[in-house]
Amino acid sequence: MLQAHVRGQRHAFAELLRRHNDHLWQTALRTSYTREDAADSLQDALLSAHRTAASFRAEAEVRSWLHAIVVNACLDRIRRNKIRKAVSLTPETMPEPRDERDAVAEWEMSLVVDHALFSLPPDQRTALVAVDLEGYSVAEAAAMLGVPEGTIKSRCARGRQRLQERLEFLRDPGNRK
């Protein structure tokens, strides 16, 4: 589909996005601090992919290429936000409360884990998301992020250690009710 887009086929890029949109959105959400940043980063990434499609060298799968573009767009936005921090206050971004206690407990646990994950430095979080959440191999993650495999391994190890420290309180049996 990417080659068809480069050749000028009218709806090829839209079809490519339809096939990969869910994965790319989840990647942006996991890499960004807010849904708004994820949406903006994904839009930036897709524009970049659309413009630079002719430069795709087919050394990796298109999905991996798009994944790397999304991750890089998210990291760029994180860097920009360090200069000028923005906080979303819109009620649409807040999840609706759930009626069931188990669903609420699950949601609360995901917030605790997300908070711990987002407290990691971006390079560690990105490596962990790629390897542990997205299921990419260390070699694939290294290729996507443009760093050596050893760097991915060390970032994952340091990130896992920090997560363990931040989530140690969950081992207390009193916190599992």
N, C-alpha and C positions, 0 to 999 in steps of 0.2 A: 504494500500500500504506500510505503514511503517513496519508493521509486516511481510509482504511478503519480504521486503528488509532484515529484520533481519534474516529471515529464509533462505536467500540466493538466492531469486528469482532475476535473472540477471538484468532485466530492471525495477524493481519496483521503485527504487529511482528516476530514470529518469522520470517515469510517475508522481510520486509525485511532482517533480519539475515542470513538464509541467503544472500541475494543479494550482500550487501556485506561479509560477514565477513572474507574473505581480504584484501581491500584494506585494511580498517580495521585488521586485525591487523598487516599489513606496515607500515602508516603508524605504528602505535604502536611497533613494534620499531625503526623507523628514527629515531623522534623521541626515544625513551627511552634511558637508559644501560644498563638491564638488562632481561632478559626478565620478571622479576617486576614491575618498574615498568611495563613495557608492558602486562602482563596486568591489573594493578591500574588503570592509567589507562584502558584500554579498557573495563573494567567500570564505572568511574565515568562514562565518556563515554556508554555505552549506557544507564545509568540516567538520566542527564541528558536524553538524547534521548527516552527513553520518557516522562519526566515533562513535557518541554517541547514535545512533538510538536505540540500545538495552536498554538504560537507560530510554527511554520514558515510563512513568508510566500510561498513558492514563487518567490522572486526568483532562486534558483539551483536547481540540481538537488539532489535529496535526497542523492545521493552526496557532493556538495561540502559540503552542510550537515553531514552526518555526519563527513566528513573534518575539517572545522574544529573540531567538538566534540571529536574524538579528539586533534587537535593541541593544543588548548587544555588538555585534561585532562592530557596529557603534560607540557606546560610548567608547569602548576600543580604537578604532582608534583615536577618538577625544582626548582622554587622551594622547595617544602616540604622536599625532601631537603637543600638547602643548609643548612638549620637543623639537621637531624638526619640525618646520612648513614648509610645502611644498606648493608651489603655481603652479598651472598648467598654462602653457602659450601656449598650443596647440590650433591652430585655429579650430580644429574639435569640441572643446567643446563650441565654441561660436555659438549661434543660427544665422541662416540666417535672414537678414532683410526682413520684409514683405512689400508687396506693399500697402495693404489696411490700411488706417489710424486707423480704429477701431481695427484691429488686432494688430497694433503696440501699440495703447493705452492699449489694454488688456495685452499685453506682458509687457509693462512698468509697469503697475499696479502690475502684478504678481512679477516683480523684486522688487518693493517697499515693497510688503507684505513679500516676501521671505527674503529680507534684514532685515526687522523688526523681523521676526520669528527667523532667525539665530543669531540675536543679543541677544536672550534670553539665559540664562544658559542652558546647555544640559538637566538637569533634568526637567526643566520646559517645554522646547521645546518637549521633548520626551512624557511627560504626555499630553500636548496639542495635539500633532500629533495623539496619540493613541485615545484620547477621542473625540476631535473636528473634526479631519480630517478623521481618520480611522473608527470612529463610534463605538468604543468599549465602553462598559459601564465602569463606575468607578471601579466596582468590577473586571471586566476582565482586565482592564489596571493594576490594583494593582497586580493581580495574575501574569500577564506577566512580570511586572517589579520587582516583589518580594518586594513590599513595602505595607504598610497598605493603606486602602482606603482613610483615612483621609489625608495621605501624597499626594495622587493623587489629591484630591480635593484642597488642599492648593497650590500645584504646579500649577494646572490649574488656580486657582484664581489669583495667583501672576503673572503668565504668561500672562493671559488676561489683567490684569491691566497694565502691561508693554507694551503690544502690543497697548492698547488703547492710552497710553501716546505717543508712538512712531508714531502712525498713526493719531493722533488728527488733524494734518494739512489737512487731506483729507476731514474733515467736512466743510472746507471753500468752498463755492459754486464755487469760481473761479478755484478750482482744479478739477472740474468734467466735464470739456469740452472735 
